[in-house]
Amino acid sequence: MGDIFQVLGVYSKNIKDHTGAGTTMQRSESKTYYYVTRSGVDNFQVQPLNNQNVPSGMVITLNKKEFITQYAPEIKYYEKKTLPALKSLQNKIEKGEQNFLNGNLDEAEQSFAKALFLDPEHPKANLGMGSVQCTKKNFKKLSKIIDRLLNKDEIFMESQRQEFNLFAISLRKQSLFDEAITFYDRAIQINPNDENLHFNTARAYFDAGNNDMALKHLDKALEIAPTLEVASMFKKYIVKRKKK
């Protein structure tokens, strides 16, 4: 069985601040709000809320004792502010993805822009916007998005697989093979035993004209998953071409 994963909602943390000195010293308290999830029994993940009440930024993991002694539940805050904001964010991303798949690039760009307003760090929104700018050949905007994406490990996690693949395919379609290879290599650093990543990297190298590297990644894919027929067929095709 896998670890329990549970959304606990929004919690606050009181921060005490002292100003002045001696008899003029004053103490004030301010609340900061965090989105909290739990995995397993004793791991609590806390992520700060941004100005749009959406969890964004660095996630910190605490044990149970650390968590319960520092954080207090904010049920109404979660229900009235964060939950509606998260639903709005999700709707905008889904609308952007659907418009992109339907070829409505301007509408997709607008939806992803609205999502990024709510959370500039969101992996799926950034990948979606990257796919749009790539397809529209707005390479100046795309370059900035690529720099942002490469610095975020969460972009390459399993939960973003579909969006990541769409973005990488967009890069390959525009013959941006080096960029696609860079993204696949980065993903492999985080997921070294993913046969599909190695297969897709092989395709990117093949499109770039580098058969040797394509074969290297196909061999790795087949080492991980010997029954991956599509990799086996692709390898035979490349080997046959090289013999001509």
Secondary structure as the mmCIF struct_conf table of DSSP 4:
data_model
#
loop_
_struct_conf.conf_type_id
_struct_conf.id
_struct_conf.beg_label_comp_id
_struct_conf.beg_label_asym_id
_struct_conf.beg_label_seq_id
_struct_conf.end_label_comp_id
_struct_conf.end_label_asym_id
_struct_conf.end_label_seq_id
HELX_LH_PP_P HELX_LH_PP_P1 GLY A 2 ILE A 4
STRN STRN1 PHE A 5 THR A 19
BEND BEND1 GLY A 20 GLY A 20
HELX_RH_3T_P HELX_RH_3T_P1 GLY A 22 THR A 24
STRN STRN2 GLN A 26 SER A 39
TURN_TY1_P TURN_TY1_P1 GLY A 40 ASP A 42
STRN STRN3 ASN A 43 PRO A 48
STRN STRN4 LEU A 49 LEU A 49
TURN_TY1_P TURN_TY1_P2 ASN A 51 GLN A 52
BEND BEND2 ASN A 53 ASN A 53
STRN STRN5 PRO A 55 PRO A 55
BEND BEND3 GLY A 57 GLY A 57
STRN STRN6 ILE A 60 LEU A 62
HELX_RH_AL_P HELX_RH_AL_P1 LYS A 64 GLN A 70
STRN STRN7 ALA A 72 PRO A 73
HELX_RH_AL_P HELX_RH_AL_P2 ILE A 75 TYR A 77
HELX_RH_PI_P HELX_RH_PI_P1 TYR A 78 THR A 82
HELX_RH_AL_P HELX_RH_AL_P3 LEU A 83 LEU A 101
TURN_TY1_P TURN_TY1_P3 ASN A 102 GLY A 103
HELX_RH_AL_P HELX_RH_AL_P4 LEU A 105 LEU A 118
TURN_TY1_P TURN_TY1_P4 PRO A 120 GLU A 121
HELX_RH_AL_P HELX_RH_AL_P5 PRO A 123 THR A 135
TURN_TY1_P TURN_TY1_P5 LYS A 136 LYS A 137
HELX_RH_AL_P HELX_RH_AL_P6 PHE A 139 LEU A 150
TURN_TY1_P TURN_TY1_P6 ASN A 151 ASN A 151
HELX_RH_3T_P HELX_RH_3T_P2 ASP A 153 PHE A 156
BEND BEND4 MET A 157 MET A 157
HELX_RH_3T_P HELX_RH_3T_P3 GLU A 158 GLN A 160
HELX_RH_AL_P HELX_RH_AL_P7 ARG A 161 LYS A 173
TURN_TY1_P TURN_TY1_P7 GLN A 174 SER A 175
HELX_RH_AL_P HELX_RH_AL_P8 PHE A 177 ILE A 190
TURN_TY1_P TURN_TY1_P8 PRO A 192 ASN A 193
HELX_RH_AL_P HELX_RH_AL_P9 GLU A 195 ASP A 207
TURN_TY1_P TURN_TY1_P9 ALA A 208 GLY A 209
HELX_RH_AL_P HELX_RH_AL_P10 ASN A 211 ILE A 224
TURN_TY1_P TURN_TY1_P10 PRO A 226 THR A 227
HELX_RH_AL_P HELX_RH_AL_P11 GLU A 229 LYS A 243
#
